[in-house]
Amino acid sequence: MLLTTTSTLEGMKIQRYIGVVTGEAILGTNFFKDIFAGITDIIGGRSATYEKELRKAKEIAMQEMREEAQRQGANAIIGIDLDYEEISPGQGTMLMVSVSGTAVVIGS
């Protein structure tokens, strides 16, 4: 399945627009990950722990969206938009990734 953030596909013709498809993933981090991420915030640098969790959440959300598009008969998703959020519901932090795009059928 072809996935793109653009709304057109050079050299390809969109034969049919199916509609909006989405995927979401919310992953919780634990207390120790939060502490180490907080230390990284204080001393500077990248938080490999959070980056790993965000990549994992992105892959889950993208796979969910791809599966929804396939169930509807699409062979591509165009106009993909990714959104990242951090949710702190009291204890710990949750990372949310939501993705949406337009499922289409393309041909040459």
Secondary structure, DSSP 8 states (H G I E B T S, - for coil): -EE-SSS--TT-EEEEEEEEEEEEEEEE--HHHHHHHHHHHHH-S--HHHHHHHHHHHHHHHHHHHHHHHHTT-SEEEEEEEEEEEE--SSS-EEEEEEEEEEEEEE-
